[in-house]
Amino acid sequence: MTIQTLTAFFMWCTIINAALLVISSLIVLLMADWIYNFHSRLFAIPREAFDIIIYSFLGFFKIMIFIFNLVPWIALSIIGS
């Protein structure tokens, strides 16, 4: 496997995961009440805790994208040039 192949792989991983993060954020932003109502039927959870959990999930997902997709892509781009 060449550096160019790995660079392209991490580039597409970054693009796909960033798109999923944007879509997830938009869904949470636009449909927060519906999502909460659906999950509150499954779990007894107050709205404040639900908001914290969703916000934490999106933040964790963003950090994981940076660590496991964006940083390797940048590093491979630097050493591949």
C-alpha positions in Angstrom: 0.0 0.0 0.0 1.5 3.3 -1.0 1.4 6.6 0.8 -0.8 8.1 -1.9 -3.4 5.3 -1.4 -3.4 5.8 2.4 -3.6 9.6 1.9 -6.7 9.2 -0.4 -8.2 6.7 2.1 -7.9 9.1 5.1 -9.1 12.0 2.9 -12.3 10.1 2.1 -12.7 8.9 5.6 -12.5 12.5 6.8 -15.0 13.7 4.2 -17.5 11.0 4.9 -17.3 11.3 8.7 -17.5 15.1 8.5 -20.6 14.8 6.4 -22.1 12.4 8.9 -21.3 14.9 11.7 -23.0 17.7 9.8 -26.1 15.6 9.0 -26.3 14.4 12.7 -26.0 18.0 13.9 -28.7 19.2 11.6 -31.0 16.4 12.6 -30.5 17.1 16.2 -30.9 20.9 15.6 -34.1 20.6 13.5 -35.7 17.6 15.2 -34.6 17.8 18.8 -38.1 17.5 20.2 -39.0 14.5 18.1 -35.8 12.8 19.0 -36.3 13.5 22.7 -39.9 12.3 22.6 -38.9 9.0 20.9 -36.1 8.3 23.4 -38.0 9.4 26.4 -40.5 6.6 25.7 -37.6 4.1 25.8 -35.7 5.6 28.8 -36.8 7.7 31.7 -34.5 10.7 31.1 -35.0 14.4 31.8 -34.7 16.8 28.9 -31.6 18.5 30.4 -29.7 15.2 30.7 -30.8 14.3 27.2 -29.4 17.6 25.8 -26.1 17.0 27.6 -25.8 13.5 26.3 -26.5 14.5 22.7 -24.1 17.5 22.9 -21.4 15.2 24.4 -21.9 12.6 21.7 -21.5 15.1 18.9 -18.4 16.6 20.6 -16.9 13.2 21.1 -17.6 12.2 17.5 -15.9 15.5 16.3 -12.8 14.8 18.4 -12.7 11.2 17.1 -12.9 12.5 13.5 -10.0 14.9 14.2 -7.8 12.2 15.9 -8.4 9.2 13.7 -9.2 10.8 10.3 -8.0 14.4 9.9 -4.6 14.2 11.7 -3.5 11.0 9.8 -4.6 12.6 6.5 -2.6 15.8 7.2 0.4 13.8 8.4 0.4 11.6 5.3 -0.1 14.6 3.1 3.0 16.2 4.6 5.2 13.2 4.3 3.9 12.4 0.8 4.8 15.7 -0.7 
